[in-house]
Amino acid sequence: MPSNDRPRSADGELSFRAARADDAKAVFDITKASIAGLAHGCYSPAQIENWMGERTPRFYQELIARGRMTVCLRNGVIVGFVDAEPGEVTRLFVLPEAAGSGLGQRLLDIGVAQARDGHSGPIRLEATINAEVFYQRYGFRSTGRGQFSHGLGGEPIEIVYMEL
């Protein structure tokens, strides 16, 4: 996981580091903002409104404690994150204003590298339908569709199963 990766961008300096427990609120807020800002048009307003269900920042503290999440900071502020485990990129979210800037690609590179660590088969992920084209550009292929319900309230959402 690159920790000294500090490229310059037109919008400021980017850096990447392992997520820390005190990042949980920022990760929660990024997830919520990304869903609200990037999923409209693909999901109903009710699905978007209830997407997070009963999740709180504590949910993300538990994920961060597993040690597999990387955050991206722009000028010291977290603007996106990726989480992976062997064989799967489990989460990738960026703030809507960062979408289309190449940040998602950089985070996906990190997530795929983490998913490959100790894993020799295909890398899988479950994409939202609004993100399917993004992952296809990276080389992922769609293998089917399904429904996601995290068991924390909220209407199930349509997802796309993908692999690289």
C-alpha positions as CSV (number, residue, x, y, z in Angstrom):
1,M,0.0,0.0,0.0
2,P,1.7,3.2,-1.1
3,S,2.1,5.6,1.8
4,N,4.5,8.1,0.2
5,D,2.5,8.3,-3.0
6,R,2.1,12.1,-3.3
7,P,1.3,13.2,-6.9
8,R,0.3,16.7,-7.7
9,S,-3.2,17.2,-9.1
10,A,-4.9,20.3,-10.5
11,D,-7.1,20.2,-7.4
12,G,-4.3,19.8,-4.8
13,E,-1.9,17.3,-3.4
14,L,-3.1,13.7,-3.1
15,S,-1.9,11.2,-0.6
16,F,-2.9,7.7,0.3
17,R,-2.6,5.9,3.7
18,A,-4.1,3.1,5.8
19,A,-7.4,4.2,7.3
20,R,-7.3,4.9,11.1
21,A,-10.1,4.5,13.6
22,D,-10.6,8.3,13.7
23,D,-11.4,8.2,10.0
24,A,-14.7,6.3,10.5
25,K,-16.9,9.4,10.4
26,A,-15.3,10.7,7.3
27,V,-15.6,7.3,5.6
28,F,-19.3,7.2,6.6
29,D,-19.9,10.7,5.3
30,I,-18.1,9.9,2.0
31,T,-20.2,6.8,1.5
32,K,-23.4,8.7,2.1
33,A,-22.4,11.6,-0.1
34,S,-21.3,9.3,-2.9
35,I,-24.5,7.4,-2.9
36,A,-26.6,10.6,-2.9
37,G,-24.5,12.3,-5.5
38,L,-23.7,9.5,-7.9
39,A,-26.5,6.9,-7.8
40,H,-29.4,9.2,-8.7
41,G,-30.9,8.3,-12.0
42,C,-30.0,4.6,-11.5
43,Y,-31.9,4.0,-8.2
44,S,-35.1,5.4,-6.8
45,P,-35.1,8.3,-4.3
46,A,-36.4,5.8,-1.7
47,Q,-33.5,3.4,-2.3
48,I,-30.9,6.2,-2.1
49,E,-32.5,7.7,1.0
50,N,-32.5,4.3,2.8
51,W,-29.3,2.9,1.3
52,M,-27.3,3.3,4.5
53,G,-29.9,1.6,6.6
54,E,-29.0,1.7,10.2
55,R,-25.3,2.2,9.6
56,T,-23.3,4.5,11.7
57,P,-19.6,5.6,11.8
58,R,-19.1,2.7,14.2
59,F,-19.8,0.2,11.4
60,Y,-16.8,1.7,9.5
61,Q,-14.7,1.7,12.7
62,E,-15.1,-2.1,12.7
63,L,-14.1,-2.3,9.0
64,I,-11.1,-0.1,9.5
65,A,-10.0,-2.3,12.4
66,R,-9.5,-5.2,10.0
67,G,-6.6,-3.2,8.5
68,R,-7.6,-3.5,4.8
69,M,-9.0,0.0,4.1
70,T,-7.0,2.8,2.3
71,V,-8.1,6.4,2.3
72,C,-7.1,9.1,-0.2
73,L,-6.6,12.6,1.1
74,R,-6.6,15.8,-1.0
75,N,-4.8,18.6,0.8
76,G,-5.2,16.7,4.1
77,V,-9.0,16.0,3.7
78,I,-10.3,12.5,3.0
79,V,-12.0,12.4,-0.4
80,G,-12.3,8.7,-1.1
81,F,-11.5,5.2,0.1
82,V,-11.1,1.6,-0.9
83,D,-11.5,-1.6,1.1
84,A,-10.4,-5.1,-0.1
85,E,-9.8,-8.6,1.0
86,P,-8.2,-11.5,-0.7
87,G,-10.0,-12.0,-4.0
88,E,-12.5,-9.1,-3.7
89,V,-12.6,-5.3,-3.8
90,T,-15.3,-4.8,-1.2
91,R,-15.9,-1.0,-1.2
92,L,-14.8,2.0,-3.2
93,F,-16.4,5.4,-2.7
94,V,-15.3,8.9,-3.7
95,L,-16.9,12.3,-3.0
96,P,-19.1,13.2,-6.0
97,E,-17.0,16.3,-6.7
98,A,-13.9,14.0,-7.0
99,A,-15.6,11.6,-9.5
100,G,-14.1,11.7,-13.0
101,S,-10.8,13.1,-11.8
102,G,-8.9,9.8,-11.9
103,L,-9.1,9.3,-8.1
104,G,-11.4,6.3,-8.5
105,Q,-8.9,4.6,-10.8
106,R,-6.1,5.2,-8.4
107,L,-8.1,3.8,-5.5
108,L,-9.1,0.8,-7.7
109,D,-5.4,0.1,-8.5
110,I,-4.8,0.0,-4.7
111,G,-7.8,-2.2,-4.0
112,V,-7.0,-4.7,-6.8
113,A,-3.4,-5.0,-5.6
114,Q,-4.7,-5.7,-2.0
115,A,-7.2,-8.2,-3.4
116,R,-4.4,-10.0,-5.3
117,D,-2.2,-10.3,-2.3
118,G,-2.2,-14.0,-1.4
119,H,-4.9,-14.7,-4.0
120,S,-4.3,-16.3,-7.4
121,G,-7.8,-16.4,-8.9
122,P,-10.0,-13.7,-10.4
123,I,-10.7,-10.5,-8.5
124,R,-14.4,-10.0,-7.8
125,L,-16.6,-7.1,-6.8
126,E,-20.3,-6.1,-6.6
127,A,-20.8,-2.9,-8.4
128,T,-23.7,-0.5,-8.3
129,I,-25.4,-0.2,-11.7
130,N,-24.2,3.4,-11.9
131,A,-20.5,2.3,-11.5
132,E,-20.6,-0.7,-13.9
133,V,-19.1,1.3,-16.8
134,F,-16.3,2.6,-14.6
135,Y,-15.3,-1.0,-13.7
136,Q,-15.6,-2.2,-17.3
137,R,-13.1,0.5,-18.4
138,Y,-10.7,-1.0,-15.9
139,G,-11.1,-4.4,-17.4
140,F,-13.8,-6.0,-15.2
141,R,-16.5,-7.9,-16.9
142,S,-20.1,-8.3,-15.8
143,T,-21.0,-11.8,-14.8
144,G,-24.6,-11.3,-13.6
145,R,-27.0,-9.2,-11.6
146,G,-28.4,-9.5,-8.2
147,Q,-29.9,-7.7,-5.2
148,F,-28.0,-6.4,-2.3
149,S,-29.5,-6.0,1.2
150,H,-27.1,-5.4,4.0
151,G,-29.6,-6.4,6.7
152,L,-29.5,-3.0,8.3
153,G,-32.7,-1.6,6.9
154,G,-33.5,-0.1,3.5
155,E,-34.9,-1.5,0.3
156,P,-32.6,-3.9,-1.6
157,I,-30.7,-2.4,-4.5
158,E,-29.7,-3.9,-7.8
159,I,-26.0,-4.8,-8.2
160,V,-23.8,-6.1,-10.9
161,Y,-21.4,-9.0,-10.2
162,M,-18.1,-8.4,-11.9
163,E,-14.7,-10.0,-12.1
164,L,-11.2,-9.2,-13.4
